[in-house]
Amino acid sequence: MVGLHSQNFLKYMDIRRNSCREDTGKGLAWGRRYEAFYPDGNLNANGAPCQASNLTKKLGYRPRFHRNKGGSCGLNSEALVIGAIPKMTGLTVTRTVTAMCIHTNLLTDPEFNKEVILLISHSTLAAIRYGYGLRHDETGFEDIDSLLAQLPEAANQAAAFPLEGIEARRQAIAEYFGVRKTIEQLKKAGKADGDVNTALNKDVAERFNADVSARIAQATLSPFGFHERMATFWLNHFTVSADKNIESKLLVPLFEAEVIRPHLGGHFAALLKEVSLHPAMVVFLDQAESIGPNSKVGLKRKNGGSNENFAREVMELHTLGVGTGYTQTDVRQLSLLLTGITFDRIAVAAGYDVNRAEPGSFTVLGRTYSRSPEPFLNAVAALEDLARDERTMRHISRQLYAHFISEKTDDKVVENMVAAWKQGDGYLPDVYRAMLQSREAWEEPGQKFKLPFDYIVSTLRAAGATKDTIMGDDSKPRGPIQMPVIDAAQTDKTANAMAPQMMDAKATTAVKQGDAEKMSPEMSATAKPPPPRQPLGRQAANVIATLGQPIWRPSDAAGFSDKSDHWFSASQLSQRIQWARRLVNQLDTATADPRQFVQLALADNAREDTIHLVSQAPNRKSGLVMALVSPEFNRR
């Protein structure tokens, strides 16, 4: 939706929570809990008749008024819309933003007339900007407290993934390593070949694919949109990738469910510690391979040495940020301090091997840490100090602002977030609140182009996708990971040798209607039927991957770009249109009215242009697609 685009207009704007200013003599102001709109700038809560005459004189055009409910321009619980004003594509007042006053001298101001104005309700903006969009069976959130209340409530509910649950997944990972060890022993004895490994890897890949669908279902069906968005933000901030190796396909979904989601509503220091010492992170950043050069193991190895990946990414990405004053010496010292941390495959947890730990003392950012015999003590101390560094506070506050509001960060808001961080000792809900309490948090919708995952999930929510349509057979529980049984009579070596693939979008392409009629009778009789249609979750995962954001599979430690320019392209839009058509074809009940659908999907965020195009669509399905690919649906 077009918003208040520039500082030229913002200078006229003054927001009050429960009042509408009239004392400035010019400008636009809005507040809540009012019942009447007066185009000539007079605001009264008594519901007196509208006075359009002054506005008509100024514009030379009588604006169109639309009243859904109530008396003379009385808003009550409905919306008042003024449209077709020259140089303004729309002006919407809704039940949350329930009052406006426009001073008529402002309407002739040349700076004002350059702008396009559209205000939407807090409830709609909260669902779009701080959630995954509107869903017909959910009520909106009216205030900041209701958004923040999602965090503890959602944390008390199990995530939809891993499908078997956290404890069962930990057991499955231990089983996987046990089976793999047995396979290696059998191969050495000549009693097994590569087909056994292939079958094991395929089992793991199928479990991962089902978890991917479950993550899509989680975001689509959860009533806690703010918590879901925060989970995605922190998952990308603390990046790990399932593409690292086979076991990571089991570890990464566990990582999000076990440490990201439960801790995103707590203190940052606790979140940092949990993610840093999770086996998924230890494996992804090669910490398990890091050996102190003067440790017992290091002295015996000619090629051993500390790996700086973990230390560098903790400073550069997870805490301080790039170019904030730390040096290569700090990175080196932190990497030596972190030696000894390994991956305990039996416990499925971070382990500690004192024989790999570099002895001595280490100075990081001016603080000295002496090697302690207690496992993890030095690492935790260093992580806590990084978490409390003001550079970390500012770096992450900027990232939060850029992710949720605008890539043009407002320094004043960021400093308010930093102040809240300090006052609450890194209690993240206080930081979120400081962001949400800013004026900027509720202005200028449409500044961010939705990332592929966000867009696809938004379409599923708008279309009313259910758990069954998303998951299909993927929701069925899987048993323990066991030694694969290979059929000796199997002759299809190509199938046996094929490495487990991530879901291939090509496999979902159905035979086009009418192709059978084009075949000769002989070909038609022998033609194979089209493969069964995959569940929507798998189809959605394919599209998200094709669009460049494969779930749990970023290409490097920096994660996926959060910049709109990175994603906005003709190709991106074309593929989104294709997806919208596919979704409508599969979920359309043949009864949905596009005019009603656009109101459900966008509410008062729908532009007059979009409403008109949808209502004039050549057929019903085209209208539904138009709503899902509209500019305002692609942005937040």
Buried (B, 14 or more C-beta within 10 A) or exposed (E): BBBBBEEBBBEBBBBEEEBBBBEEEEBBBBBBEBBBBBBBBBBEEEBBEBBBEBBBEBBEEEBEBEBEEBEEBBBBEBBBBBBEBEEBBBBBBBBBBBBBBBBBEBBEBEEBBEBBBBBBBBBBBBBBBBBBBBBEEBEBBBBBEBBBBBBEEBBEEEBBBBBBBBEBBBBBBBBBBBBBEBBEEBBEEEEBEEBBBBBBBBBBBBBBBBBBBBBBBBBBBBBBBBBBBBBBBBBBBBBBBBBBEBBBBBBBBBBBBBBBBBBBBBBBBBBBBBBBBBBBBBBBBEBBBBBBBEBBBBEEEEEBBBBBBBBBBBBBBBBBBEEBEBEEEBBBBBBBBBBBBBBBBEEBEBBBBBEBBBBEEBEBBEEEBEBEEEBBEBBBBBBBBBBBBEBBBBBBBBBBBBBBBBBEBBEEBBBBBBBBBBEBEBBBBBBBBBBBBBEBBBBBBBBBBBBBBBBBBBBBBBBBBEBEBBBBEBBEEBEEBEBBEBEEEEEEEEEBEEEBEBBEBEEBEEEEEEEEEEEEEEEEEEEEEEEEEBBBBBBBBBBBBBBBBBBBBBEEBEBBBBEBEEBEEEEBBEBBBBBBBBBBEEBBEEEBBBBEBBBBBBBBBBBBBBBEBBEEBEEBBBBBBBBBBBBBBBBB
